[in-house]
Amino acid sequence: MEQQEHNTVVPMLVGLPTATAHDVALDAQVLAVDTDPAHTPTEAGVVTAQQPRPGITVEPGHRVLIWVSKPGGEGGGGGGGNKPAPTKPTPLSPAGAK
């Protein structure tokens, strides 16, 4: 009698809060592992990337690397703010105007 392989599918973790991502991963029989060893599953943050990508078939217990955004601006670049686009300079004198 042949033994059947039991595989599982990697779930979508990107966009989920960290704690939820770990729960979803466990429900899918995989282990979400943060790439930052100092970050714990109970800390606030949102999953911004994962490897392997969702939909890949893996063996149960497979590790899924996750990248987590940290609250408070740690580890991210600035968004540039909401400054309006600069306007054209206005000439100081009519010289050159036609």
PEJONOR-V681557 format. One record per pair of residues at least 24 apart in sequence whose ideal C-beta (glycine too) atoms are under 7 Angstrom apart, sorted by sequence separation. I is the first residue (numbers start at 1). J is the second residue. D is the distance in Angstrom with one decimal. If there is no record, write none. Layout:
((I | J | D) (I | J | D))
This chain:
((45 | 69 | 5.5) (18 | 43 | 6.4) (45 | 70 | 5.5) (21 | 47 | 4.7) (45 | 71 | 6.4) (18 | 45 | 4.6) (44 | 71 | 4.9) (30 | 58 | 6.4) (17 | 46 | 5.9) (18 | 47 | 6.6) (39 | 68 | 5.8) (16 | 46 | 6.9) (31 | 61 | 6.5) (33 | 63 | 4.9) (35 | 65 | 5.5) (15 | 46 | 6.6) (16 | 47 | 5.3) (29 | 60 | 4.0) (33 | 64 | 6.8) (35 | 66 | 7.0) (15 | 47 | 6.6) (29 | 61 | 6.9) (30 | 62 | 5.0) (31 | 63 | 5.1) (32 | 64 | 5.2) (33 | 65 | 5.7) (34 | 66 | 5.6) (35 | 67 | 5.5) (36 | 68 | 6.9) (14 | 47 | 5.3) (31 | 64 | 6.8) (33 | 66 | 6.8) (13 | 47 | 4.8) (14 | 48 | 6.6) (30 | 64 | 5.1) (32 | 66 | 5.0) (34 | 68 | 5.6) (14 | 49 | 6.3) (14 | 50 | 5.7) (13 | 50 | 4.9) (25 | 64 | 5.9) (10 | 52 | 5.4) (12 | 54 | 4.0) (11 | 54 | 6.0) (10 | 54 | 5.5) (10 | 55 | 6.6) (21 | 66 | 6.2) (9 | 55 | 6.3) (10 | 56 | 4.7) (9 | 57 | 5.7) (10 | 58 | 5.9) (7 | 57 | 4.8) (8 | 58 | 6.3) (18 | 68 | 5.4) (7 | 58 | 6.6) (13 | 64 | 6.7) (7 | 59 | 6.1) (8 | 60 | 5.3) (13 | 66 | 5.8) (6 | 60 | 6.4) (10 | 64 | 5.8))
